[in-house]
Amino acid sequence: MVEKIQRKLNDSAAMRWGALGVVAFTMLAAYYVNDVVAPLKTMLEADLGWTSSEFGFFTGAYSFLNVFLLMLIWGGFILDRFGVRFTGKLSTLLMVGGTIMEYYAMTALSGSQSTLLGYKTGVLVASAGYAVFGVGAEVAGITVTKIIAKWFRGKEMATAMGVQVAVARIGSQVAYASAIPMARALGLTAPVMTGLLLLVAGTVSFFVFSVMDRKLDRQIESGQEGNEEKFSFNDVRNILGNVGFWLIALLCVLFYSCVFPFQKFASEFLVSKYAIDENLAGAIAGMPALGALILTPLFGGFIDKHGKAASMMVLGAAMLILVHGIYAFPAVNSWFIAIVLMIILGIAFSLVPSAMWPSVAKIFPQQQLGTAYALIFFIQNIGLWGIPTLIGWILDNYCIVGEAGGAKLYDYTLPEMTFTLIAVLSLVVAFLLKRADRKHRYSLEEPNIRKQHA
């Protein structure tokens, strides 16, 4: 009887998975908004007069404040100092505010021909809104990751992280599949408004979680949680001095630079190279997210029970080389091969995250997790800012091959060669991480559940 009284909220499988479901819905809304504009690139060019460079600037703006004003790092400091509830509420409100700016720019400023700082006013305001959204989304991402580490430590942590990623990527898949049909039927900005409504619901959802988390804190012994939520600048020094941090951070930025920026251009790429109907191209471009929905929890469960996280990261990086290397060959233009490669990309997209994020929780103690995730996400955001900007510049300067319906036509061979080179670098880093795991005994190859109970 005494044992039952002392059980904490997260000792109940129903409660911890219920808490996960609540915050995962918030991230689903964030992923929807993050990806919903990507399939609309051609329509933005035709209807609003955007160029590929402007679209690349808009896409890269997601990470601008995180990179140049260090907002993501400050978010990590706030997370470790003030806790998951305060930081999560702040991040959801930032996402809502940024999306409102984005919607305003694409409606009220859509016909404006004025320029500001060398960009169309509508493009600049939309990019500023996307940048504010990016701060909220990235801080929400590290907050939810720390929430899972808190609620699932010693339990099914990798599986839980995989499920969270899977649920969130439902938002990506819906965005890619529905954006063009919705925009054709209801107007260009209808998908953005849908995302805004989802974010409002996601904000309410996180406030519900906060009630649950407060109850859990009350059940934890006095002083334990307080220590976990305190931030010290010594933590930054310790993290930056850890070779495992740098290898995971480099793998993160290289791997995701071959996935997220590629997906922003993938719909147009599939239409221009493989002559796939634009209404289907968005759904195909979203297939990696759909694959992650199914596979990430399975891979997470495998890691929880059997380990091999470092090996999975090596395999995922190698698969990226295969995908982008074949996409780069001009002679390979079968729509069937394009879909198969997208499925392989989805498998890689499931392997690496399911292995990478739980590995961070093995390398660093709980009180450093928020800062460690924030620093890794910061480095990742450098790629998410720079690579789309680079790809847009390459397309405008070297890849235009024609024009149709007010939109330019592009040859994507050079951009795909760029992605292939980045993928090769990610494989090198993955091998270095596996070697560092053996040398420093991070236990990345060991099962999560067995390690926690050892």
C-alpha positions in Angstrom: 0.0 0.0 0.0 2.8 2.4 0.9 4.5 1.6 -2.5 1.3 2.6 -4.3 1.1 5.9 -2.5 4.7 6.8 -3.4 4.2 6.1 -7.1 4.8 9.2 -9.2 2.6 10.3 -12.1 5.0 9.1 -14.7 5.1 5.6 -13.2 1.7 5.1 -14.7 2.1 4.1 -18.4 -1.3 5.7 -19.2 -0.3 9.1 -17.7 3.2 9.3 -19.2 2.0 8.3 -22.6 -1.0 10.6 -22.2 1.4 13.5 -21.4 3.4 12.6 -24.5 0.3 12.7 -26.6 -0.6 16.1 -25.5 2.8 17.7 -26.2 3.2 15.7 -29.4 0.0 17.4 -30.8 1.6 20.8 -30.2 4.6 19.6 -32.2 2.3 18.3 -34.9 0.9 21.8 -35.4 4.4 23.2 -35.5 5.5 20.8 -38.1 2.4 21.5 -40.2 3.1 25.2 -40.3 6.9 24.7 -40.9 6.3 22.6 -44.0 3.0 23.9 -45.5 4.5 26.7 -47.6 7.1 24.5 -49.2 4.8 22.8 -51.8 3.6 26.3 -52.8 6.9 27.6 -54.2 5.7 27.6 -57.8 2.4 29.3 -56.9 4.3 31.9 -54.9 6.4 32.7 -58.0 3.3 32.8 -60.3 0.9 34.6 -57.9 3.1 36.8 -55.8 6.1 37.2 -58.0 8.6 35.6 -55.7 11.9 34.3 -57.1 13.8 31.2 -56.1 16.3 33.4 -54.2 13.5 35.0 -52.3 11.9 31.7 -51.5 15.3 30.4 -50.3 15.6 33.6 -48.2 12.2 32.9 -46.7 13.0 29.3 -46.0 16.3 30.1 -44.4 14.7 32.8 -42.3 13.3 30.0 -40.1 16.8 29.8 -38.5 18.0 33.4 -38.9 17.2 34.6 -35.3 18.3 31.3 -33.9 21.7 31.6 -35.6 22.5 35.3 -35.6 20.9 36.4 -32.4 21.6 33.1 -30.6 17.9 32.9 -29.6 17.9 29.1 -29.5 20.9 29.1 -27.1 19.1 31.6 -24.9 16.1 29.3 -25.1 18.1 26.4 -23.8 19.4 28.5 -20.9 15.8 29.6 -20.1 14.7 26.0 -20.3 17.3 24.7 -17.8 16.8 27.7 -15.5 13.0 28.1 -15.5 11.8 24.7 -16.5 9.7 23.1 -19.2 6.4 24.7 -18.4 7.4 28.3 -18.7 9.6 27.7 -21.8 6.9 25.6 -23.5 4.2 28.3 -23.1 6.6 31.0 -24.3 7.6 29.0 -27.4 4.0 28.2 -28.4 3.0 31.9 -28.2 6.0 32.8 -30.3 4.9 30.3 -33.0 1.4 31.7 -33.1 2.7 35.3 -33.3 5.1 34.5 -36.1 2.5 32.7 -38.1 0.1 35.7 -37.8 2.9 37.8 -39.3 3.4 35.3 -42.1 -0.3 35.3 -43.0 -0.5 39.1 -42.9 2.4 39.4 -45.3 0.9 36.9 -47.8 -2.5 38.7 -47.7 -2.4 42.4 -46.9 1.1 42.9 -48.5 0.7 40.5 -51.4 0.1 43.2 -54.0 2.8 45.6 -52.6 5.6 46.4 -55.0 7.6 48.3 -52.4 11.0 47.0 -51.2 12.7 47.0 -47.9 16.4 46.1 -47.4 16.5 45.0 -51.0 13.6 42.6 -50.7 9.9 42.9 -51.5 8.1 44.1 -48.4 5.8 41.1 -48.4 8.8 38.7 -48.7 10.6 40.5 -45.8 7.6 40.5 -43.5 6.7 36.9 -44.2 10.4 36.0 -43.6 10.4 37.9 -40.3 7.3 36.1 -39.2 8.8 32.7 -40.2 11.9 33.7 -38.2 9.9 34.4 -35.1 8.0 31.1 -35.7 11.4 29.4 -36.0 12.5 30.6 -32.6 9.3 29.2 -31.1 9.4 25.9 -33.0 13.0 25.1 -32.2 12.7 26.1 -28.5 9.5 24.0 -28.4 11.5 21.1 -29.9 14.2 21.1 -27.2 11.5 21.6 -24.5 9.5 18.6 -25.7 12.7 16.5 -25.9 13.6 17.4 -22.3 10.0 16.6 -21.3 10.4 13.1 -22.7 13.7 12.7 -21.0 12.1 13.7 -17.7 8.9 11.7 -18.0 10.5 8.5 -19.5 13.9 8.3 -17.9 14.6 4.7 -17.0 11.6 3.7 -19.2 10.9 3.6 -22.9 12.7 6.9 -23.7 13.9 6.1 -27.3 10.5 4.7 -28.1 8.8 7.8 -26.7 11.0 10.1 -28.6 10.3 8.1 -31.8 6.6 8.3 -31.2 6.8 12.1 -30.6 8.7 12.5 -33.9 6.2 10.3 -35.7 3.2 12.2 -34.4 4.8 15.5 -35.2 5.5 14.4 -38.8 1.9 13.6 -39.4 1.7 17.4 -39.5 4.4 17.5 -42.2 2.8 14.8 -44.3 -0.6 16.5 -44.1 1.0 19.8 -45.0 2.8 18.4 -48.1 -0.3 16.4 -49.2 -2.9 19.1 -48.7 -1.2 22.4 -49.4 -1.6 22.6 -53.2 -5.1 21.2 -53.4 -6.2 23.5 -50.5 -4.5 26.5 -52.1 -6.1 25.8 -55.5 -9.5 25.4 -54.0 -9.6 28.1 -51.3 -6.7 30.4 -52.1 -3.0 30.6 -51.7 -3.0 31.5 -48.0 -5.7 29.0 -46.9 -3.0 26.4 -45.8 -1.3 29.1 -43.7 -4.5 30.0 -41.9 -5.2 26.3 -41.3 -1.8 26.1 -39.7 -2.5 29.1 -37.5 -5.7 27.5 -36.2 -3.8 24.3 -35.5 -1.1 26.2 -33.5 -3.8 27.9 -31.4 -5.1 24.4 -30.5 -1.5 23.2 -29.9 -1.0 26.1 -27.5 -4.1 25.2 -25.5 -2.8 21.6 -25.5 0.5 22.6 -24.0 -1.3 24.5 -21.2 -3.1 21.3 -20.4 0.2 19.4 -20.2 1.5 22.1 -17.8 -1.1 21.1 -15.2 0.0 17.5 -15.4 3.7 18.4 -15.2 3.1 20.6 -12.1 1.5 17.6 -10.4 4.5 15.4 -11.2 6.9 18.0 -9.8 5.0 18.0 -6.5 5.5 14.2 -6.3 9.2 14.4 -6.8 11.4 14.6 -3.7 12.2 18.0 -2.5 15.4 19.5 -4.1 15.7 16.9 -6.9 13.7 18.7 -9.6 15.1 22.0 -8.4 18.6 20.9 -9.2 17.5 19.6 -12.7 16.0 23.0 -13.6 18.9 25.2 -12.5 21.3 26.5 -15.1 25.0 27.2 -14.6 27.5 28.6 -17.1 29.8 25.8 -16.1 27.4 23.5 -17.9 28.2 25.2 -21.2 31.9 24.8 -20.6 31.4 21.1 -19.8 29.2 20.5 -22.8 31.5 22.3 -25.3 34.5 20.3 -23.9 32.8 17.0 -24.7 33.9 15.5 -28.0 30.6 13.6 -28.2 28.7 16.9 -28.3 30.6 18.1 -31.3 30.3 14.9 -33.2 26.5 14.7 -32.6 26.1 18.4 -33.4 28.0 18.0 -36.7 26.1 14.9 -37.7 22.9 16.7 -36.9 23.6 19.7 -39.0 24.9 17.7 -41.9 22.2 15.1 -41.9 19.3 17.5 -41.5 20.7 19.8 -44.1 20.2 16.9 -46.6 16.6 16.4 -45.5 14.7 19.6 -44.5 16.1 22.0 -47.1 15.7 19.3 -49.8 12.1 18.9 -48.9 11.5 22.6 -49.3 12.4 22.3 -52.9 11.3 18.7 -53.5 7.8 19.4 -54.9 9.2 21.5 -57.7 12.1 19.1 -58.2 9.7 16.2 -58.7 7.6 18.2 -61.1 10.5 19.5 -63.2 12.6 16.4 -63.4 10.1 13.6 -63.2 7.0 15.3 -64.7 5.0 14.3 -61.7 1.6 16.1 -61.3 1.9 19.0 -58.9 -1.0 17.7 -56.8 0.9 14.5 -56.2 4.3 16.0 -55.9 3.6 17.5 -52.5 2.3 14.2 -51.2 5.4 12.3 -52.5 7.7 15.0 -51.1 6.1 14.3 -47.7 6.7 10.6 -47.9 9.8 10.8 -45.6 7.5 12.2 -42.9 5.0 9.4 -43.5 7.7 6.8 -43.3 9.0 8.4 -40.1 5.4 8.1 -38.7 5.6 4.3 -39.0 9.3 3.5 -38.6 10.7 6.0 -36.0 8.8 4.4 -33.0 9.9 0.9 -34.3 13.5 1.9 -34.5 13.2 3.6 -31.1 11.9 0.4 -29.6 14.7 -1.5 -31.1 17.3 0.8 -29.6 15.5 0.7 -26.2 15.8 -3.1 -26.2 18.9 -3.9 -28.3 21.0 -0.7 -28.6 23.1 -0.1 -31.7 22.3 3.7 -31.8 25.8 4.6 -33.3 25.5 2.0 -36.0 22.0 3.2 -36.9 23.4 6.7 -37.4 26.1 5.3 -39.7 23.5 3.4 -41.8 21.2 6.4 -42.0 24.0 8.7 -43.3 25.0 6.1 -45.9 21.4 6.0 -47.2 21.4 9.7 -47.7 24.4 9.4 -50.1 22.5 6.7 -52.1 19.3 8.9 -52.4 20.9 12.2 -53.4 23.6 10.6 -55.5 21.0 8.9 -57.7 18.8 12.0 -57.8 21.8 13.9 -59.1 22.1 11.7 -62.3 20.2 13.5 -65.1 19.7 10.2 -67.0 17.8 8.7 -64.1 14.3 10.2 -64.7 11.8 7.5 -63.9 9.0 8.6 -61.6 9.1 5.1 -60.0 12.7 5.4 -59.0 12.0 8.9 -57.7 9.3 7.5 -55.3 11.6 4.6 -54.2 14.3 7.0 -53.4 11.9 9.1 -51.4 10.9 6.0 -49.4 14.6 5.3 -48.7 15.0 8.9 -47.6 12.1 8.3 -45.2 13.9 5.2 -43.7 17.0 7.3 -43.1 14.9 10.1 -41.7 13.6 7.6 -39.2 16.9 5.8 -38.3 19.0 8.8 -37.4 16.7 10.8 -35.2 15.5 7.7 -33.3 19.2 7.0 -32.5 20.5 10.6 -32.1 18.3 12.3 -29.6 18.2 9.5 -26.9 22.0 9.4 -27.3 22.3 13.0 -26.1 20.5 11.9 -22.9 23.2 9.2 -22.4 26.1 11.6 -22.8 24.9 14.4 -20.6 23.1 14.6 -17.2 19.6 15.8 -16.8 20.5 19.3 -15.6 22.5 19.9 -18.8 20.1 18.4 -21.3 18.2 21.6 -22.1 21.4 23.5 -22.8 23.0 20.5 -24.7 19.9 20.2 -27.0 19.8 23.9 -27.5 23.5 24.1 -28.6 23.0 21.1 -30.9 19.8 22.7 -32.4 21.7 26.0 -32.8 24.4 24.3 -34.9 21.6 22.5 -36.8 19.9 25.8 -37.5 23.1 27.2 -39.2 22.5 24.5 -41.8 18.8 25.1 -42.0 19.5 28.8 -42.6 22.4 28.5 -45.0 21.6 25.5 -47.2 18.2 26.7 -48.5 19.7 30.1 -49.1 22.6 28.5 -51.0 20.2 26.2 -53.0 18.0 29.1 -54.0 21.0 31.1 -55.2 22.3 28.1 -57.2 19.0 27.6 -58.9 18.6 31.3 -59.8 22.2 31.7 -61.1 23.0 28.3 -62.7 19.9 26.2 -63.2 17.2 28.1 -65.0 16.3 26.2 -68.2 13.0 27.8 -69.2 9.7 29.4 -68.1 6.1 28.2 -68.0 3.0 29.9 -66.6 4.9 32.8 -65.1 7.2 30.4 -63.1 10.7 29.4 -64.0 11.8 25.9 -64.8 15.0 24.5 -63.3 17.6 21.7 -63.7 18.2 20.3 -60.2 21.4 18.4 -61.0 23.8 20.9 -59.3 21.6 21.3 -56.1 21.5 17.5 -55.8 25.3 17.2 -56.2 25.5 19.7 -53.4 23.3 17.6 -51.2 25.3 14.5 -52.0 28.5 16.1 -50.9 27.0 17.1 -47.6 25.7 13.5 -47.2 29.2 12.1 -47.6 30.5 14.5 -44.9 27.7 13.2 -42.6 28.8 9.6 -43.1 32.4 10.5 -42.1 31.2 12.2 -38.9 28.9 9.2 -38.1 31.9 6.9 -38.3 33.9 9.2 -36.0 31.0 9.2 -33.5 31.0 5.4 -33.5 34.7 5.4 -32.8 34.4 8.0 -30.1 31.7 5.9 -28.4 34.1 3.0 -28.1 36.9 5.3 -26.8 34.8 7.4 -24.3 32.3 4.7 -23.4 29.2 6.7 -24.0 27.2 3.4 -24.2 25.5 4.4 -27.4 25.5 0.8 -28.6 23.9 -0.4 -25.4 20.2 -0.9 -24.9 18.4 2.1 -23.1 16.2 0.0 -20.8 18.9 -2.4 -19.7 21.3 0.5 -19.0 18.7 2.3 -16.9 18.0 -0.8 -14.8 21.6 -1.9 -14.5 
